[in-house]
Amino acid sequence: MPKDCLDDLSARLLAFARERDWEQFHSPKNLSMALAGEAGELLEHFQWLSETQSAELEPDRKQAVAMEMADILIYLIRLAERLDIDLVDAANQKIAINRERYPAERVRGDARRADEYD
């Protein structure tokens, strides 16, 4: 997602919250808790599904999953705005860190964590 799209979405979400006087409720603590709750709701859609079923969702379930993912994205963007964190920059930094921690030639096809390697 281009940064300007993320900035535009953040501005729209900020305006939405301000129009409703909800900024008072959007503390980093509350937003992170809401984000965790929404992640739990996302997990519920996949609980007890097989790997195949989880990859081939029925249209109604796929739409419900999309709405849970949207809730997660919304709370994450609001949290970043409240903490003045550039999500795109942070993601790029994390990719660079992971590139160092998990060199492709060393970890290809291996799902172990970095601390599990010799």
N, C-alpha and C positions, 0 to 999 in steps of 0.2 A: 504494500500500500504506500503510495507516495506520501511524503511528509505533509504536503499541502492538504491532502485528503484527511489526514489525521488531525491536522490543525483545524480544518473546517469542521470536522465532527466534534472536536473538543469545544470549539466556539459555540456550536449549536447546542451542545449539552450544557454548557455554562449558562447560556441564555435561557434554556428550558428550566434549569434549577432556579435561576434568579427570578423568572416570571412567577414562580410558585413560592418564592421565599424559602427554598429548601437548602440554600447554602449553609444555613445554620446547623443543619443535620449532617452535612457532608464533611465531617472531620476525617482525617486520615484513618483514625481508629474505626469509625463507623463504615467508611467505604471499604476498608480491607475486610471487615467482618461480613459485609454484604456480598463482597466478591467471593469470599469463601463459601457462603451459603449458596450462592448461585452455582459455584463449581460442584457442590454437593448435589444440587438439582440436576445438573448435567450428567453426573455419574449415575443417577437413578435410571436414566433412559437406557443405559448400557448394562446395568446390573442383570446378571443371569443370562445374558446373550452369549452365544458362541462367537468366536472370532469372525466367522463368516457372516453371521447375523448382524454383528456390529458394523460390518463394512457394507451391508446391503439393507439399509433401513427402508421400511415402508414410507411412502410419501408423508403421511400424517406425523409419524414419529420423527422423520427427518426435519419437518417444519418445526416441531417442538424443540428438537435439538438446536436448530438454528436460532430460535428465540432465546434459549438458555445461553448459547454462545454470545448472542448480542448483549444480553444482560451482563455477562462477564466482561465483555469489551467495554461497555458503557462505564461500569464501575472502575475498571482499570484506567480508562482515559480520565475519568474524574479524579481518581487518586493521583495520577501523574500531574494533573493540572494543579491540584491543591498543594502538592509537594514540589512543584516547579521542576519536574523531571521530564526530560526529552526522551520519550519512549523509543523513538527510532534510533537515536544516538545510543541509548542504553542497550538496545537489542544488538546494534552493530558492535559495541564493546564486548558483549557477552559472546557473540559469534567468534570474535578474535580470541577471546580467552579459551573457548572450547576448541578452537582450531589448534591451539598450543597443547591443551590437555589431551586431546584425542586426535593425534595425527592419523590421517587416513591409512597410510601404509601400515600402521601398527594396530588399528582397531577395526578394520574393515570386516563386517559380518559378526562382530563381537559386541554384545550389549552390556558387558560389565562396566561398572563405574570406574572412574579414573583411579581411585584408591585401591582397586582390586587387581591392578596390573602389577607384575613383578617389578 
